[in-house]
């Protein structure tokens, strides 16, 4: 599976969140390289921990802005974030117990989720965010 390359089509039209999404892409790609290069389990665990920390930061940031802008699907979007955080935690536990065997599956999951979430969900808040600035 190839690394994620940022494309202009991924832009949600809000510079802060485009930058945060780029950072998420960078962290996911870094994890892919670590798994691909068969680094030790501690490197994989560290990479996943950094990804989780940044994801939580990003979600909090995005949710605060959506709420402030009066985004009508805020609660639904927040639930999607909660579900992803829970799914990542499950993968994190699998990585610790099953070592790197789950890494490629996790990368595919993150890649598909991130790109799908940006393109289908995050683009919906763009007009609300831009109208409130």
C-alpha positions as CSV (number, residue, x, y, z in Angstrom):
1,X,0.0,0.0,0.0
2,X,1.5,3.4,-1.0
3,X,2.1,6.3,1.3
4,X,-0.6,8.9,1.4
5,X,0.1,12.0,-0.7
6,X,-1.7,15.2,0.2
7,X,-3.8,16.5,-2.6
8,X,-5.6,19.8,-2.9
9,X,-8.9,17.8,-3.2
10,X,-8.4,16.8,0.5
11,X,-8.6,20.5,1.6
12,X,-11.6,21.3,3.8
13,X,-11.1,25.0,3.1
14,X,-10.1,25.8,6.7
15,X,-6.3,26.4,6.9
16,X,-6.0,25.2,10.5
17,X,-7.7,21.9,9.8
18,X,-6.0,21.4,6.5
19,X,-2.7,21.8,8.4
20,X,-3.8,19.4,11.1
21,X,-4.9,16.9,8.5
22,X,-1.5,17.1,6.8
23,X,0.1,16.4,10.1
24,X,-2.1,13.3,10.6
25,X,-1.1,12.2,7.1
26,X,2.5,12.6,8.1
27,X,2.1,10.6,11.3
28,X,0.2,7.8,9.5
29,X,2.9,7.7,6.8
30,X,5.6,7.6,9.5
31,X,3.9,4.6,11.1
32,X,3.7,2.9,7.7
33,X,7.4,3.3,7.2
34,X,8.1,1.9,10.7
35,X,5.9,-1.1,10.0
36,X,7.3,-1.6,6.5
37,X,10.9,-1.5,7.7
38,X,10.0,-4.0,10.4
39,X,11.2,-1.7,13.3
40,X,10.9,-3.2,16.7
41,X,7.6,-3.2,18.7
42,X,8.6,-0.2,20.8
43,X,9.1,2.0,17.7
44,X,5.6,0.9,16.4
45,X,4.1,1.5,19.8
46,X,5.7,5.0,20.1
47,X,4.4,5.9,16.6
48,X,0.9,4.8,17.5
49,X,1.0,6.7,20.7
50,X,2.1,9.9,18.9
51,X,-0.7,9.4,16.4
52,X,-3.3,8.9,19.1
53,X,-2.1,12.0,21.0
54,X,-2.3,14.1,17.9
55,X,-5.6,12.7,16.8
56,X,-7.1,13.6,20.2
57,X,-5.7,17.1,19.9
58,X,-7.1,17.5,16.4
59,X,-10.5,16.2,17.3
60,X,-10.8,18.5,20.3
61,X,-9.7,21.4,18.1
62,X,-12.1,20.5,15.3
63,X,-15.0,19.9,17.7
64,X,-14.6,23.3,19.5
65,X,-14.6,25.1,16.2
66,X,-17.7,23.2,14.9
67,X,-19.6,23.9,18.1
68,X,-18.6,27.6,18.0
69,X,-19.6,27.8,14.3
70,X,-23.0,26.2,15.1
71,X,-22.4,23.3,12.8
72,X,-25.8,21.4,12.8
73,X,-24.3,17.9,12.6
74,X,-21.8,18.6,15.5
75,X,-23.0,15.7,17.7
76,X,-23.0,13.2,14.9
77,X,-19.5,14.3,13.9
78,X,-18.3,14.1,17.5
79,X,-19.7,10.5,17.7
80,X,-17.6,9.6,14.7
81,X,-14.5,10.9,16.4
82,X,-15.3,9.0,19.5
83,X,-15.8,5.8,17.6
84,X,-12.5,6.2,15.7
85,X,-10.7,6.9,19.0
86,X,-12.1,3.6,20.4
87,X,-11.1,1.7,17.3
88,X,-7.6,3.1,17.4
89,X,-7.4,1.9,21.0
90,X,-8.4,-1.6,20.0
91,X,-5.6,-1.6,17.4
92,X,-3.1,-0.2,19.9
93,X,-3.9,-3.2,22.2
94,X,-3.5,-5.6,19.3
95,X,-0.2,-4.1,18.3
96,X,1.1,-4.6,21.9
97,X,-0.1,-8.2,22.1
98,X,0.3,-9.4,18.6
99,X,3.4,-7.2,17.8
100,X,3.8,-5.8,14.3
101,X,1.6,-8.3,12.5
102,X,-1.4,-6.0,12.9
103,X,0.6,-3.0,11.6
104,X,-0.3,-3.2,7.9
105,X,-4.0,-3.8,8.7
106,X,-3.9,-0.7,11.0
107,X,-2.3,1.4,8.4
108,X,-4.9,0.5,5.8
109,X,-7.7,1.2,8.3
110,X,-6.2,4.6,9.2
111,X,-5.6,5.5,5.6
112,X,-9.1,4.6,4.5
113,X,-10.7,6.2,7.5
114,X,-8.8,9.5,7.3
115,X,-9.3,10.1,3.6
116,X,-12.9,9.0,3.8
117,X,-13.6,11.1,6.8
118,X,-12.0,14.2,5.3
119,X,-13.7,13.8,2.0
120,X,-17.2,12.8,3.3
121,X,-17.5,14.3,6.8
122,X,-15.1,17.1,7.3
123,X,-15.9,18.9,4.0
124,X,-19.5,19.3,5.4
125,X,-18.4,21.8,8.0
126,X,-16.3,24.0,5.7
127,X,-19.1,26.5,4.8
128,X,-20.0,26.8,8.5
129,X,-16.4,27.4,9.6
130,X,-15.7,29.9,6.9
131,X,-19.0,31.8,7.5
132,X,-18.1,32.3,11.2
133,X,-14.7,33.8,10.6
